[in-house]
Amino acid sequence: MKHILPQEVDQQLKEGRALSIIDVREDEEVAQGKIPGACHIPLGQLLERMNEVNKDQEHILVCRSGNRSGMACQLLESYGYRVVNMTGGMLEWTGEVEKGEGVK
């Protein structure tokens, strides 16, 4: 499984790179803030919502600490997806966050 640090993700976003970020935390966690532009698919819904994930691109998976996103990476990898786990998760994220009701 490939890994990336939160600081590396933040730097790539600041450089204007188009990244596919999938946040696998629960609704109440995401409501407190998520990485701008991240797609929210809770880990428990990932299997049934896999069709929403583009198989032709690489995805960075994010959770609170890196554990659930690691599980999500293993699941998606087993179906042939290219994924990277953001180690340290949102606990180590120092970049911008989107907050508010509209965050899904």
C-alpha positions as a printed NumPy array, in Angstrom:
array([[  0.   ,   0.   ,   0.   ],
       [  1.289,   3.446,  -0.93 ],
       [  1.37 ,   6.215,   1.677],
       [  1.47 ,  10.005,   1.581],
       [  1.91 ,  12.53 ,   4.382],
       [ -0.712,  15.237,   5.029],
       [  1.94 ,  17.901,   4.35 ],
       [  2.619,  16.389,   0.91 ],
       [ -1.091,  16.422,   0.037],
       [ -1.363,  20.059,   1.18 ],
       [  1.683,  21.027,  -0.899],
       [  0.294,  19.34 ,  -4.014],
       [ -3.037,  21.151,  -3.561],
       [ -1.203,  24.484,  -3.15 ],
       [  0.647,  23.738,  -6.405],
       [ -2.742,  23.415,  -8.102],
       [ -2.576,  19.678,  -8.751],
       [ -5.92 ,  18.023,  -9.367],
       [ -6.148,  15.342,  -6.693],
       [ -8.906,  12.861,  -6.027],
       [ -9.327,  12.78 ,  -2.247],
       [-11.867,  10.485,  -0.596],
       [-12.725,  11.104,   3.06 ],
       [-13.976,   7.883,   4.687],
       [-14.903,   9.386,   8.083],
       [-18.432,   9.485,   9.481],
       [-20.836,  12.394,   8.81 ],
       [-20.328,  14.047,  12.207],
       [-16.537,  13.997,  11.769],
       [-16.7  ,  15.502,   8.285],
       [-19.078,  18.225,   9.536],
       [-16.196,  19.506,  11.677],
       [-14.15 ,  20.061,   8.536],
       [-12.689,  18.251,   5.558],
       [-10.02 ,  18.884,   2.96 ],
       [-11.474,  21.263,   0.325],
       [-12.738,  19.332,  -2.683],
       [-12.614,  15.935,  -0.964],
       [-15.4  ,  13.483,  -1.751],
       [-17.086,  12.052,   1.343],
       [-17.857,   8.327,   1.318],
       [-18.015,   6.823,   4.835],
       [-16.036,   3.588,   5.168],
       [-19.223,   1.619,   5.919],
       [-20.726,   2.73 ,   2.579],
       [-17.615,   2.294,   0.44 ],
       [-18.442,  -1.156,  -0.926],
       [-21.937,  -0.152,  -2.069],
       [-20.75 ,   3.234,  -3.431],
       [-17.629,   1.947,  -5.207],
       [-19.25 ,   2.795,  -8.549],
       [-18.769,   6.498,  -7.615],
       [-14.984,   6.011,  -7.575],
       [-13.213,   6.416, -10.932],
       [-11.093,   3.329, -11.548],
       [ -8.916,   5.206, -14.07 ],
       [ -7.3  ,   7.572, -11.57 ],
       [ -5.39 ,   7.4  ,  -8.318],
       [ -7.219,   8.339,  -5.12 ],
       [ -5.908,   9.587,  -1.782],
       [ -7.902,   8.158,   1.132],
       [ -8.306,  10.14 ,   4.35 ],
       [ -9.754,   9.485,   7.812],
       [ -9.091,  10.793,  11.321],
       [ -5.775,   9.028,  11.977],
       [ -4.992,   6.835,   8.95 ],
       [ -6.409,   3.53 ,  10.217],
       [ -9.823,   3.521,   8.507],
       [ -8.342,   4.99 ,   5.338],
       [ -5.832,   2.118,   5.399],
       [ -8.713,  -0.365,   5.531],
       [-10.433,   1.524,   2.709],
       [ -7.214,   1.337,   0.659],
       [ -7.023,  -2.432,   1.155],
       [-10.659,  -2.825,   0.102],
       [-10.322,  -0.683,  -3.025],
       [ -6.967,  -2.243,  -3.965],
       [ -8.569,  -5.686,  -3.832],
       [-10.96 ,  -4.463,  -6.575],
       [ -8.154,  -3.067,  -8.723],
       [ -8.271,   0.606,  -7.717],
       [ -5.104,   2.711,  -7.41 ],
       [ -5.087,   4.261,  -3.95 ],
       [ -2.791,   6.032,  -1.484],
       [ -3.312,   6.206,   2.287],
       [ -2.807,   9.619,   3.921],
       [ -0.953,   8.553,   7.061],
       [ -1.702,  10.566,  10.184],
       [ -5.094,  11.547,   8.785],
       [ -6.914,  14.731,   9.701],
       [ -5.212,  14.72 ,  13.116],
       [ -2.033,  15.814,  11.324],
       [ -3.686,  17.975,   8.64 ],
       [ -2.594,  21.616,   8.903],
       [ -3.993,  22.862,   5.582],
       [ -7.297,  24.504,   4.78 ],
       [-10.576,  22.864,   5.752],
       [-14.135,  23.23 ,   4.482],
       [-16.716,  23.455,   7.242],
       [-20.441,  23.872,   7.453],
       [-23.775,  22.343,   6.589],
       [-22.993,  21.888,   2.911],
       [-20.092,  19.573,   3.638],
       [-20.929,  16.059,   2.449]])
